[in-house]
Amino acid sequence: MPKGKTHKGLLKRVKITGKGKVKHKRSGSSHLMSHMTGSKVRKLRNKLVCHKSIAKKMETTLGQRLIGRSQG
C-alpha cells in the first residue's frame, strides 16, 4: 500500500508545538477591522490552539502523529 502524502498547504498554515498541539491563525484578522473593538483586535493577533478532536483529524491530513507525541 502506498504511503500518504503530507498536505503541504495545511502544514504551511499551522504550527505544531513540542507537545504535539496544533496552533493556527484566527480567521477575520486580515482587514475590515475598523468596526471592531480594541480588545477583539488584540485577541485576533494571538494564535489559537486547535481542539483535540480537530487535531486528531489533522493527523491523517498531515501524515504524522500529533497527540501524545514525546518531547524527544
Helices and strands as residue ranges (DSSP letters): H 8-13, E 14-16, E 22-24, H 38-45, E 48-49, H 52-62
